[in-house]
Amino acid sequence: MGQFDDDRDDVILEALKDGVQHFLVPGIDAATSKKSIELSNSYSKYIYSAVGIHPNYSEDSTPNLILELLNSQRDKIFAIGEIGLDFYREYSSPDIQIEIFNIMLEFAKIFNLPICIHNRKADIKLIEILDKWYKKCTLLPSSTRKGVFHAFDGSESVAEWGTAHGFCFGIGGAITYKKSVQMRNVVKMIGLINLILETDAPFLSPVPFRGKRNTPQNLIYIVRTLADVFSCNVQEVINKTDENANRLFQFNK
């Protein structure tokens, strides 16, 4: 994102110094998906690419360009994302969002990749689409049928479907917000075994940096909140979420 154009390398190196081991960098359209791959080439030991079309960019999207990246750079790509539905802002029409989402899900199936799902105010339609896709994938390797609900917002219906189908839930800065009582309760119900850490940088900064640019260094504030939620120590949260992320994205393959 443009918010890191002046100091991207510094942010990455500082995060590595603070103990971040792996970054999954998703695209939101063809151009940023390509940039994600370029970034992974520059930091091949630490940064992993995900390619996809975000629902807000569906209207002017070019899924064939995503397919070209998958065909030419498959060894650099570890997930399809960020994909999904956003019925809150509707920068793209729901019909176009659904069409592009289904295309991206098909790419995930063809290339045997997990998915990173964006969902905002679209629980019912999202689960309906995922359910049909999942059933079509049942004869494929288990990794094809897995993914993460990015920026999980505490939806009970999504939590129920996701845990029943082996998905992870991405926990970011919102878990630290005072008003996120419902989210913390649902996250506790989901269990640490199903959670991974994320930033959504430069957005969704945790307390005490809410409203400022988010960076990977801020993960520690999310970890501390999760440690409070599960009444465990910080290292337990780090170890388990690392294990979950490595299992989902196969960073260490």
C-alpha positions in Angstrom: 0.0 0.0 0.0 1.1 3.6 -0.6 1.3 4.3 3.1 4.5 2.3 3.2 6.2 3.8 0.1 8.6 6.0 2.1 9.8 3.3 4.6 8.7 -0.1 3.6 12.1 -1.8 4.0 12.5 -0.1 7.5 9.1 -1.4 8.6 9.9 -5.0 7.4 13.4 -5.0 9.1 12.0 -3.6 12.3 9.3 -6.2 12.4 11.9 -9.0 11.8 14.0 -7.5 14.7 10.9 -7.6 16.9 10.4 -11.3 16.2 7.9 -11.5 13.3 9.0 -14.6 11.3 6.6 -14.7 8.4 4.5 -12.2 6.5 1.7 -13.1 4.2 1.0 -10.2 1.9 -2.3 -10.4 0.0 -3.2 -8.6 -3.1 -6.5 -6.7 -3.6 -6.3 -6.6 -7.4 -4.0 -7.7 -10.2 -1.5 -4.8 -9.7 -1.1 -5.3 -6.0 -1.0 -9.1 -6.4 2.0 -8.6 -8.7 3.6 -6.2 -6.2 3.1 -8.9 -3.5 5.1 -11.4 -5.5 7.8 -8.8 -6.2 8.0 -8.1 -2.4 8.3 -11.9 -1.7 11.2 -12.0 -4.2 13.0 -9.3 -2.3 12.5 -11.0 1.1 12.2 -14.6 0.1 12.9 -16.1 3.6 10.2 -14.0 5.3 7.5 -12.7 2.9 5.0 -14.9 1.2 2.5 -13.8 -1.5 -1.2 -14.1 -1.8 -3.0 -13.1 -5.0 -6.6 -12.2 -5.5 -9.3 -9.6 -6.1 -10.9 -7.8 -3.2 -14.7 -7.4 -3.5 -14.4 -3.6 -3.4 -12.3 -3.9 -6.6 -14.5 -6.4 -8.4 -16.2 -4.0 -10.8 -13.0 -3.2 -12.7 -11.2 -6.4 -12.0 -9.1 -8.6 -14.4 -9.3 -12.2 -13.1 -7.3 -13.4 -16.1 -4.3 -11.4 -14.9 -4.6 -13.3 -11.5 -4.7 -16.5 -13.5 -1.6 -15.5 -15.4 0.3 -14.9 -12.1 -0.8 -18.3 -10.8 0.4 -20.0 -13.9 3.7 -18.2 -14.0 4.6 -17.7 -10.3 2.8 -20.6 -8.6 5.9 -21.4 -6.4 5.8 -17.9 -4.9 2.1 -17.9 -4.1 0.8 -19.3 -0.8 -2.9 -18.3 -0.8 -5.7 -16.8 -2.8 -6.7 -13.5 -1.2 -8.0 -11.1 -0.4 -11.3 -12.3 -1.8 -14.9 -12.3 -0.6 -18.0 -10.1 -0.3 -18.6 -6.6 1.1 -22.2 -5.6 1.3 -21.4 -2.7 3.7 -20.0 -0.2 1.2 -20.8 -1.9 -2.1 -18.1 -0.2 -4.1 -18.9 -3.0 -6.6 -22.4 -4.4 -7.2 -23.3 -7.6 -5.2 -23.7 -9.5 -8.5 -20.2 -8.7 -9.7 -18.7 -9.4 -6.3 -20.4 -12.8 -6.3 -19.2 -13.6 -9.8 -15.5 -12.6 -9.0 -15.6 -14.4 -5.7 -16.7 -17.6 -7.4 -13.9 -17.2 -10.0 -11.3 -16.8 -7.2 -12.6 -19.8 -5.4 -12.3 -21.8 -8.6 -8.6 -20.7 -8.8 -8.1 -21.8 -5.2 -9.5 -25.2 -6.1 -7.4 -25.6 -9.3 -4.1 -24.5 -7.8 -4.7 -26.2 -4.4 -4.3 -23.0 -2.3 -6.0 -21.8 0.9 -8.2 -18.7 0.8 -8.1 -15.4 2.7 -11.7 -14.2 3.0 -13.0 -10.7 3.4 -16.5 -10.5 4.7 -18.5 -7.4 5.7 -22.2 -7.6 6.2 -22.5 -10.6 3.9 -22.7 -13.6 6.3 -25.6 -15.4 4.7 -24.5 -15.1 1.1 -20.9 -15.8 1.9 -21.6 -19.0 3.8 -24.0 -20.1 1.0 -21.2 -19.7 -1.6 -18.5 -21.2 0.6 -20.7 -24.2 1.4 -21.3 -25.0 -2.3 -17.6 -24.5 -3.1 -16.5 -26.7 -0.1 -18.7 -29.6 -1.2 -17.2 -29.4 -4.7 -13.7 -29.7 -3.1 -14.3 -32.7 -0.8 -12.4 -35.1 -3.0 -9.3 -32.8 -3.2 -6.5 -32.4 -0.6 -7.5 -30.9 2.7 -5.4 -27.8 2.1 -7.7 -26.9 -0.8 -10.7 -26.7 1.5 -9.1 -24.5 4.1 -8.7 -20.8 4.6 -8.9 -17.9 7.0 -11.7 -15.4 7.7 -9.7 -12.2 7.6 -10.4 -9.5 10.1 -12.9 -11.7 11.9 -15.7 -9.5 13.4 -17.2 -11.9 15.9 -20.1 -13.2 13.7 -21.5 -16.3 15.4 -22.8 -17.8 12.1 -19.4 -17.4 10.5 -17.7 -18.9 13.6 -20.0 -21.9 13.5 -19.5 -22.6 9.8 -15.7 -21.9 10.0 -15.0 -24.2 12.9 -17.1 -26.9 11.5 -15.1 -26.8 8.2 -11.6 -26.4 9.6 -11.1 -22.7 8.8 -8.9 -20.3 10.8 -9.9 -16.9 12.0 -7.7 -13.9 11.5 -7.5 -11.7 14.7 -6.3 -8.2 14.4 -6.4 -4.8 16.1 -10.2 -4.8 16.6 -9.9 -7.4 19.3 -8.3 -4.7 21.5 -11.2 -2.2 21.1 -13.3 -1.5 24.2 -16.5 -2.1 22.3 -15.4 -5.6 21.0 -16.9 -7.5 23.9 -19.0 -9.7 21.6 -15.9 -10.5 19.4 -13.9 -11.5 22.4 -16.6 -13.8 23.7 -17.0 -15.5 20.3 -13.2 -15.8 19.9 -13.0 -17.5 23.3 -15.6 -19.9 22.1 -13.7 -20.6 18.8 -10.6 -21.5 20.8 -6.9 -20.6 20.3 -6.4 -23.7 18.2 -8.3 -21.9 15.3 -6.7 -18.5 15.4 -4.0 -16.7 13.5 -2.6 -13.2 14.0 -2.9 -10.4 11.4 -2.5 -6.7 11.1 -4.4 -5.6 8.0 -1.7 -2.9 7.9 -1.9 0.0 7.3 -5.4 -0.3 8.7 -7.1 -1.5 12.0 -4.3 -0.5 14.4 -4.8 -1.9 17.9 -5.1 0.2 21.0 -3.1 2.3 21.9 -2.4 3.2 18.2 -6.0 3.2 16.9 -6.3 5.8 14.1 -2.6 5.7 13.2 -0.8 3.6 10.6 -0.7 0.0 11.5 2.5 -2.1 11.2 3.5 -5.7 12.0 5.3 -4.5 15.2 1.8 -3.9 16.7 1.0 -7.6 16.7 2.2 -7.8 20.4 -0.9 -5.8 21.5 -3.2 -8.3 19.8 -1.2 -11.1 21.5 -1.6 -9.6 24.9 -5.3 -9.2 24.5 -5.7 -12.8 23.4 -3.6 -13.9 26.4 -6.2 -12.1 28.6 -9.1 -13.7 26.7 -7.7 -17.2 27.2 -6.1 -16.6 30.6 -2.8 -17.8 29.4 0.6 -16.3 28.9 1.8 -14.4 25.8 4.2 -17.1 24.7 1.4 -19.7 24.5 -0.6 -17.4 22.2 2.5 -16.8 20.0 3.4 -20.5 19.8 -0.2 -21.6 19.0 -0.9 -18.9 16.4 2.5 -19.6 14.7 1.7 -23.3 14.6 -1.8 -22.5 13.1 -0.4 -20.1 10.4 2.3 -22.6 9.4 -0.2 -25.4 9.1 -2.6 -23.3 7.0 -0.1 -21.6 4.7 2.7 -24.1 4.8 5.4 -21.4 5.2 8.0 -24.0 6.2 7.4 -26.4 3.3 
